Amino acid sequence: MGLSYWGHRAEGRTFVWVCDEELTGSRTPLDPKFEWRNSSPTGFEWSYRGSGPRQLAHAILAHATGNRELVNLLSWKFMRDFIELLPRPHWIITRDEVLAWIDQQRVVDGLDLSLLEEGY
């Protein structure tokens, strides 16, 4: 599976991890990237449109691409297309799914992402 992002809700709290099943099977907390954007100082959320889901969209795109400009350009749409549709109790998104969604934006929205591609 490679890199994936796992979200889980338990006892009123949310947890999101980056999992690397190919190399080590490791699981580390996803960095919220508050230094890039602070939409939700209370943390990640999903299954609706709001500040917590926007922070999650931002963090996943940041981790998957490392490209701040691309993240700023696409995080709102990624939240609408992906994050607000995630099931509440738990979910898994692969990095490949994230990158495929980014590539699809060229076709759907006609975005010229060629200048932003250096980060992924």
Residue pairs with C-beta under 8 A, 6 or more apart in sequence:
1 21
1 22
1 94
2 20
2 21
2 22
2 94
2 95
2 96
3 18
3 19
3 20
3 22
3 64
3 94
3 95
4 18
4 19
4 21
4 92
4 93
4 94
4 95
5 16
5 17
5 18
5 19
5 30
5 60
5 63
5 92
5 93
5 94
5 95
5 98
6 16
6 17
6 19
6 27
6 90
6 91
6 92
7 14
7 15
7 16
7 44
7 46
7 56
7 86
7 90
7 91
7 92
8 14
8 15
8 16
8 89
8 90
9 15
9 88
9 89
9 90
14 43
14 44
14 45
14 46
14 52
15 29
16 29
16 30
16 44
16 56
16 59
17 27
17 28
17 29
17 30
18 27
18 28
18 29
18 30
18 63
19 25
19 26
19 27
20 26
30 44
30 59
30 60
30 63
31 59
31 62
31 63
32 43
32 44
32 55
32 58
32 59
33 58
33 59
33 62
33 63
33 71
34 41
36 58
36 62
36 68
36 71
36 72
37 55
37 58
37 71
37 72
37 75
38 55
39 51
39 52
39 54
39 55
39 58
40 50
40 51
40 52
40 54
40 55
42 52
43 52
43 55
44 52
44 53
44 55
44 56
44 59
45 51
45 52
45 53
45 55
45 56
46 52
46 53
46 56
46 83
46 84
46 86
46 88
46 91
47 53
47 84
47 85
47 86
47 87
47 88
48 84
49 79
49 80
49 84
53 79
53 83
53 84
54 75
54 76
54 79
54 83
56 79
56 83
57 75
57 76
57 78
57 79
57 82
57 83
58 71
58 75
60 78
60 83
60 93
60 98
61 70
61 71
61 74
61 75
61 78
61 98
61 102
62 68
62 71
64 95
64 98
64 99
64 102
64 120
65 71
65 98
65 99
65 102
65 119
65 120
66 119
66 120
67 116
67 117
67 118
67 119
67 120
68 119
69 116
70 102
70 113
70 116
70 117
70 119
70 120
73 111
73 116
74 102
74 105
77 105
77 109
78 98
78 101
81 101
82 93
82 98
82 101
86 93
99 120
102 113
102 120
105 111
105 113
106 112
106 113
